[in-house]
Amino acid sequence: MLELADIRRAADYLRGRVRRTELIHSPYLSEILGYPLYFKCENLQRTGSFKIRGATWFLANQNPARLAAGVITASAGNHAQGVALAARQAGLAATVVMPESTPLAKVLATRDYGARIILHGASYDEAAVAARAMEQEQGLVYVPAFDHPLIMAGQGCIGMEILEDLPEVERLVVPIGGGGLISGIATAVKSLRPEARIFGVEAAGAAAAFASRHAGRREVLPQAQSLADGIALKAVGELTFPIIEKLVDDLLLVEEEAIAQAIVTLLEKVKLVTEGAGAVGLAALMGADAGASHGSTVCVLSGGNIDVQTLERVVERGLLEEGRYLKLRLELPDVPGALARLTRVLGEAGANIFAVRHDRRRSRLPLGRAEVLLELEMRGPDHIVAVRRRLAEEGYDSEALR
């Protein structure tokens, strides 16, 4: 099993080779939640995630003769970029097999670090099978994403950095995908501060560790899908599972809407961009801990590689959930001045119009009627209720759209 000494050796090697990421206190969220909350900002790491740590340490421990043909891995994106950059810095050729659904931003970023990209399969697991086959066929060195002591040791340096910056930490909240990150962090923290509690967080749509803990054995899910694509795996590792069982105090699940809201909160209130996997820790805290009494808590923001299109959809969804954004469908008489009257009513009710689409040609509309689709800026759920009540009083039958 992984030992603290393994992590110390990794930390000595990685010092100066990877970024020592900041531990940021959030006054706003600390006040909202009722306890001191800090973020370990691996989203600010070069390549945008913690994965560069484990990949660099793994390659540093390989026989140079074996590396001559190059390295290969499978990844949904963050590990891909870590391996690509670590290989480039070591002067090695890298091939990365990525699921076909991988966000374009992660594909392009990995390619920019010099790796050859192969898109294959609908999931990480299918990509991994293809990568393993190429490993054998071409004599490449496979770089595991999580289930290897060297990978876990590299990621465990994060735990040591947290303790150096915040020795009194009482809780750590860490995302779980394959389990390499939380295994390394938990090993470091429990060795140096055993009273600290470790919480692992999974997306409800990819809860492999949760299912495994309740089954008492390592379970493989039939499918895994989530906005948190970086941790949407069907199973935790064979090596990481027993470490999780021994050292992680509790496992928490978060739904997709909570993940989206956490991304928006981090962007707006903490000024940090995170991907879904990076935001699950805050999603868990916001869902369960508001008003609770806890000591200093560190939430690990594991990555920030979110593409612009996904971010746009997430922000829209988050604003909808907060009641700050509203989509409405209405029908109006197709007569001059009808749209102007509607906009006047909305203005008087304090609704700011983002966009409006007026259509009188749809075949399902009765003659003499027009459809209007509105996107409105709102001030919260109570304002939405008030605006829709005002519309009803003025004779408008509005339908809220998602």
C-alpha positions in Angstrom: 0.0 0.0 0.0 1.1 3.6 -0.6 3.2 5.1 2.2 4.0 8.6 3.3 7.7 8.0 2.3 6.6 7.4 -1.3 4.9 10.8 -1.3 7.8 12.6 0.3 10.1 11.3 -2.5 7.7 12.5 -5.1 7.4 15.9 -3.5 11.2 16.3 -3.4 11.5 15.5 -7.1 8.5 17.6 -8.2 9.5 20.7 -6.3 10.3 23.3 -8.9 9.0 21.1 -11.7 5.3 21.6 -11.1 3.4 24.5 -9.7 2.9 24.7 -6.0 -0.7 25.8 -6.3 -2.3 28.4 -4.1 -4.6 27.7 -1.1 -7.2 30.4 -1.3 -9.6 31.4 1.5 -13.1 32.4 0.4 -14.6 35.0 2.8 -17.9 35.0 1.0 -18.5 31.2 1.0 -17.1 30.9 4.5 -19.8 33.3 5.7 -22.5 31.5 3.7 -21.6 28.1 4.9 -20.6 29.0 8.5 -17.0 27.8 8.7 -13.6 28.7 7.2 -13.5 27.4 3.6 -10.4 27.2 1.5 -9.8 26.1 -2.1 -6.7 24.2 -3.2 -6.5 25.5 -6.7 -5.2 22.7 -8.9 -7.3 24.3 -11.7 -4.4 26.9 -11.8 -1.8 24.1 -12.3 -0.1 24.1 -15.7 -2.3 22.0 -18.0 -5.2 23.0 -15.8 -5.3 20.1 -13.4 -3.4 18.0 -10.9 -2.6 15.3 -13.4 0.8 16.7 -14.3 2.1 15.7 -10.9 1.5 12.0 -11.2 2.5 11.8 -14.8 5.8 13.6 -14.2 6.7 11.4 -11.2 5.8 8.2 -13.1 8.0 9.0 -16.1 10.9 10.0 -13.8 10.9 6.4 -12.4 10.9 4.5 -15.7 13.9 2.8 -17.4 15.1 5.2 -20.1 15.6 2.2 -22.5 11.9 1.3 -22.2 10.8 4.9 -22.9 12.7 5.1 -26.2 9.6 4.1 -28.3 7.4 6.6 -26.5 4.5 6.6 -24.1 0.8 6.1 -24.4 -2.2 6.6 -22.2 -6.0 6.8 -22.3 -7.8 9.8 -20.8 -10.9 12.0 -21.0 -8.7 15.0 -21.0 -6.8 16.1 -17.9 -4.5 13.1 -17.6 -4.0 13.4 -21.4 -2.6 16.9 -21.0 -0.5 15.9 -18.0 1.1 13.0 -19.9 1.5 15.1 -23.0 3.4 17.9 -21.2 5.4 15.5 -19.0 6.5 13.5 -22.1 7.4 16.7 -23.9 9.5 17.9 -21.0 11.3 14.5 -20.9 11.8 14.6 -24.7 9.5 11.6 -25.3 6.9 11.0 -28.0 3.3 10.6 -26.6 0.1 9.1 -27.9 -3.2 9.7 -26.2 -6.4 7.7 -26.8 -9.4 9.8 -25.9 -13.1 9.0 -25.9 -15.0 10.3 -28.9 -17.1 12.5 -26.5 -14.1 14.4 -25.1 -14.7 18.1 -25.2 -12.9 19.8 -28.1 -11.0 22.1 -25.8 -9.3 19.2 -24.1 -8.5 17.5 -27.4 -6.9 20.7 -28.8 -5.0 21.4 -25.6 -3.5 17.9 -25.5 -2.5 18.2 -29.1 -0.9 21.6 -28.4 1.4 19.9 -25.8 2.7 17.7 -28.6 0.8 14.5 -28.3 -0.7 12.4 -31.1 -4.4 12.1 -30.5 -6.6 9.1 -31.3 -10.3 9.4 -30.7 -11.8 6.0 -29.9 -14.9 4.6 -28.0 -17.8 6.1 -26.1 -16.1 6.1 -22.7 -12.7 6.2 -20.9 -12.9 2.4 -20.4 -13.2 1.8 -24.1 -10.4 4.2 -24.9 -8.2 2.4 -22.3 -8.7 -1.0 -24.0 -7.6 0.5 -27.3 -4.6 2.2 -25.7 -3.5 -1.1 -23.9 -3.6 -2.9 -27.3 -1.4 -0.3 -28.9 1.0 -0.5 -25.9 1.6 -4.2 -26.7 1.7 -3.8 -30.5 4.1 -0.8 -30.6 6.2 -1.4 -27.5 5.1 1.8 -25.8 5.1 2.5 -22.1 1.5 2.9 -20.7 1.1 5.8 -18.2 -1.8 4.8 -15.9 -4.4 7.5 -15.1 -4.7 6.6 -11.5 -4.2 3.0 -10.5 -0.5 3.0 -9.8 1.6 3.8 -6.7 3.8 6.3 -8.5 0.7 8.2 -9.9 -0.9 8.2 -6.4 2.4 9.4 -4.8 2.6 12.3 -7.3 -1.0 13.4 -6.5 -0.4 12.9 -2.8 2.0 15.9 -2.8 -1.2 18.1 -2.8 -2.1 16.8 0.7 1.4 17.7 2.0 1.1 21.2 0.5 -2.3 21.7 2.2 -0.9 20.7 5.6 2.1 23.0 5.1 -0.2 25.9 4.4 -3.0 25.1 6.8 -1.8 22.7 9.6 -5.1 23.0 11.5 -7.2 21.7 8.6 -10.1 19.6 9.9 -11.8 18.5 6.7 -10.7 17.9 3.1 -13.3 17.4 0.3 -11.8 15.7 -2.7 -13.3 14.6 -6.1 -13.2 10.9 -6.9 -12.9 9.4 -10.4 -10.6 6.5 -10.5 -9.3 7.3 -7.0 -5.7 8.3 -7.6 -6.1 11.8 -6.3 -8.0 11.0 -3.1 -5.8 8.0 -2.4 -2.6 10.1 -2.5 -4.1 13.0 -0.6 -5.7 10.8 2.1 -2.4 8.9 2.6 -0.4 12.0 3.1 -3.0 13.8 5.4 -4.0 10.8 7.5 -0.3 10.0 8.1 0.5 13.5 9.3 -2.8 14.6 10.8 -4.9 11.5 11.5 -7.7 13.5 13.1 -8.5 15.3 9.9 -11.5 13.9 8.0 -11.5 13.1 4.3 -14.6 13.3 2.2 -14.8 11.9 -1.3 -17.3 13.3 -3.8 -18.7 11.7 -6.9 -21.3 12.7 -9.5 -24.5 10.7 -8.9 -24.3 9.5 -12.5 -20.9 8.0 -12.0 -20.9 6.8 -8.3 -18.5 3.9 -8.6 -16.8 4.3 -5.2 -20.1 4.8 -3.5 -21.5 1.6 -5.0 -18.4 -0.3 -4.2 -18.4 0.9 -0.5 -22.0 -0.2 -0.1 -21.4 -3.6 -1.8 -18.2 -4.2 0.2 -16.3 -4.9 -3.0 -15.1 -3.1 -6.1 -18.0 -2.6 -8.4 -18.1 -1.8 -12.1 -21.0 0.4 -13.1 -22.9 -0.4 -16.3 -22.4 3.2 -17.4 -21.1 6.5 -16.1 -22.1 9.9 -17.4 -21.9 13.4 -16.0 -21.2 17.0 -16.6 -18.2 16.1 -14.4 -16.6 14.2 -17.3 -13.2 14.1 -15.7 -14.5 11.8 -13.0 -17.2 9.9 -15.0 -15.6 6.4 -14.7 -17.3 3.1 -14.3 -15.0 1.9 -11.6 -12.3 3.0 -9.2 -9.0 1.3 -9.4 -8.1 -2.1 -7.9 -5.3 -0.4 -6.0 -7.1 2.8 -5.0 -10.2 1.0 -3.8 -8.7 -0.4 -0.6 -7.0 2.9 0.2 -10.3 4.7 -0.2 -12.0 2.2 2.1 -9.3 2.5 4.7 -8.7 6.2 4.8 -11.7 8.1 3.4 -14.2 8.9 6.1 -17.3 9.4 4.0 -18.5 9.5 0.3 -20.9 12.1 -1.0 -22.9 12.3 -4.2 -24.0 15.4 -6.1 -26.5 15.8 -8.9 -25.9 17.5 -12.2 -27.8 20.7 -11.3 -25.7 21.1 -8.1 -22.5 20.7 -10.1 -23.6 23.4 -12.6 -24.5 25.7 -9.8 -21.1 25.2 -8.1 -19.3 26.1 -11.3 -21.3 29.3 -11.6 -20.7 30.1 -7.9 -16.9 29.6 -8.2 -16.9 31.7 -11.4 -19.0 34.6 -10.0 -18.1 34.6 -6.3 -14.5 33.3 -6.1 -13.4 34.3 -9.6 -12.1 30.8 -10.5 -12.9 28.8 -13.6 -13.4 25.1 -12.9 -14.7 22.1 -14.8 -17.4 19.9 -13.5 -15.0 17.5 -11.8 -13.3 20.3 -10.1 -16.5 21.8 -8.8 -18.1 18.7 -7.2 -16.6 19.3 -3.8 -18.2 22.7 -3.5 -21.5 21.3 -4.9 -21.5 18.8 -2.0 -20.8 21.4 0.6 -23.4 23.8 -0.7 -26.0 21.0 -0.7 -25.3 19.6 2.8 -23.4 22.1 4.9 -25.0 25.5 4.8 -25.3 26.8 8.3 -23.4 23.8 9.8 -20.6 24.2 12.3 -17.3 22.8 11.2 -13.6 23.7 11.4 -11.3 24.7 8.6 -12.3 22.9 5.4 -10.3 22.6 2.2 -12.1 21.9 -1.0 -9.8 20.6 -3.8 -10.5 22.2 -7.2 -9.0 19.4 -9.2 -9.3 21.0 -12.7 -10.3 24.0 -14.7 -10.4 22.6 -18.3 -14.0 23.5 -19.4 -14.7 24.4 -23.0 -16.4 27.7 -23.7 -19.6 26.0 -25.1 -20.0 23.9 -22.1 -19.4 26.9 -19.8 -22.0 28.9 -21.6 -24.6 26.1 -21.1 -23.6 25.7 -17.5 -23.9 29.4 -16.7 -27.3 29.6 -18.3 -28.5 26.5 -16.4 -27.0 27.9 -13.1 -28.8 31.3 -13.6 -32.0 29.4 -14.3 -31.7 27.5 -11.1 -31.0 30.7 -9.1 -34.0 32.4 -10.6 -31.8 35.0 -12.3 -32.7 34.0 -15.8 -36.0 33.1 -17.3 -37.2 31.8 -20.7 -40.8 32.4 -21.5 -43.1 31.5 -24.4 -46.3 33.6 -25.0 -48.8 34.1 -27.8 -49.8 37.6 -28.8 -52.5 39.0 -31.1 -50.7 39.6 -34.5 -51.5 43.3 -34.6 -49.4 46.4 -34.5 -48.3 47.5 -31.0 -48.9 44.1 -29.4 -45.1 43.4 -28.9 -44.6 47.0 -27.7 -47.3 46.6 -25.1 -45.7 43.3 -23.8 -42.3 44.8 -23.5 -43.8 47.8 -21.6 -45.4 45.4 -19.1 -42.2 43.6 -18.6 -40.2 46.8 -18.1 -42.7 48.0 -15.5 -42.3 44.7 -13.7 -38.5 45.1 -13.6 -37.6 42.3 -16.1 -34.7 43.0 -18.3 -35.0 41.5 -21.8 -31.9 39.6 -23.0 -33.4 38.4 -26.2 -36.8 38.3 -28.0 -38.0 36.3 -31.0 -41.3 37.1 -32.6 -42.8 34.5 -35.1 -46.1 34.7 -36.8 -45.5 32.0 -39.4 -45.5 28.8 -37.4 -48.0 26.4 -38.8 -49.4 25.4 -35.4 -50.4 29.0 -34.5 -54.0 30.1 -35.1 -54.4 32.8 -37.8 -54.1 36.2 -36.3 -51.7 35.0 -33.5 -47.9 35.3 -33.1 -45.5 33.4 -30.9 -43.0 35.3 -28.7 -40.0 33.6 -27.1 -38.3 35.8 -24.4 -35.1 35.5 -22.4 -35.2 37.7 -19.3 -32.8 38.8 -16.6 -34.5 38.3 -13.2 -33.7 39.1 -9.6 -34.6 35.7 -8.1 -37.4 33.3 -7.7 -39.7 35.8 -6.0 -39.2 38.2 -8.9 -40.1 35.5 -11.4 -43.4 34.8 -9.5 -44.2 38.5 -9.4 -43.5 39.0 -13.2 -45.5 36.0 -14.2 -48.4 37.2 -12.0 -48.3 40.6 -13.6 -48.3 39.0 -17.0 -51.4 37.0 -16.1 -53.1 40.0 -14.8 -52.5 41.7 -18.1 -54.0 38.8 -20.0 -50.9 36.9 -21.0 -50.7 33.1 -20.7 -46.9 32.5 -20.3 -45.1 29.1 -20.4 -41.7 28.8 -18.7 -39.1 26.9 -20.8 -36.0 25.0 -19.6 
